[in-house]
Amino acid sequence: MRKEPQIFTSLQRQNQPVNDELLDDLEIQLVEESTLRQYVQKILREGIEFREVDSPLQYRHWNIKRIALCDTGVTDPPNPHDHYFAEIEKWRKWTKNYGRRLKKPVLDEVIPGVSDVCIIGFLDYHKEGVTSGNQHWYIDYMKTREDKGGEKVASRLIDKFYSDVVSPGDYVNFGKMMQPQIGHLKDKMAKKYPDIKTKGANYFDPMGRDPQSNIP
């Protein structure tokens, strides 16, 4: 004889157990919900992938690498004004010395976007040098697509960088940290990976205080 859980409805008095038929229906429903939840989680995991490519952006240094986070469920293009995700053309209507207006606008610059609409975030980095056999790494830039904020994209990118690129004993420089969220990520990595020397320049708080903000 099985032990029945104490499940109550508004029509039942306390301590009155549910009949076997209703209990069986509830158990079947719970199993179906659990199976559906596992299936959805599997689909979500399969739709997320990291890609390692060369960065299309121009920096002062050469050979800039990129870790890109791709969500294959994303099919809509980014906002046309979302820098470095959408390709942006800059047209010039005046001569370079602003002396006179041109008869026709001239294409002055093309700022490249991402290679695939599925990319919702990226991290650009390069090697700086070696000290006693340990590599120095510099994070040039990190960005999350405008409509994907709050999905921990930056956290996933930096975790991937530390786990797959950086080795124990290496050095990581976050460079000029212009936002407190980046400072928070730097502190998080320094605590999580004490065997990796992590630093960054605080440009978001002139007092140099520790950032108190959520991870982007």
Phi, psi and omega in degrees: 000124183278153178274123185271134176290153181274094178247133186235150173242172182293342181266356182250148176278156179300146180076007176258111185291158178283148180290163186298322183296314179293323179296319178297319179298319180294320180295319178297319180296319179296318179296317180296318179295320179295317179297317179296318179298316179296322180294316179297317179298322178294316179298318180296319179295320181291336181277353181251130178212153176260142176235137178248115185221174172280141180288136178278353183277155179263128178235177177290335182257166180257167174058049178279125179263160181223136167256118181247139177259119183249129174248104186294348176282349179271118180240345179280140178292159178289168174306132183300345179256008180278097185305138176074357170252314173264143175287128185239129178259136176248118182253142181251129182257354182233160173297160186299333177267011180056030180282322182209159181279137179281150178292322177229139177301147180246132178289113186267323186202145173239115178270115186292149174258200179275161185279347183211138181295342181288344183285119183250000178186155178210159177227119178260138184207165174208166176277141179253324183169186182229136176234117179051040178085357180257133185281142171261131179241144179234126177271111183283319185193145172227141178207143176249140178303141188305319184273009180242016177296146179086003180256016177060033181296312181298322179297317180293322179294314183290326175297318179296319180298312182290323184280329187251335185255311185277145179245157177305136182093348180285172179242137177234126180245118178282354179069213180280110180270108186270347182231145180297332179298323179291322176298323178294319178297319179300314179295323179298316181290322179298325179282321183286327182237075183294342180273003175244129183277109185248134178213169178188152181267123182282107177248002181263344181222109182298342179275350178073021181284160179292136180292140175238088183206161178287154178287137182288000000 
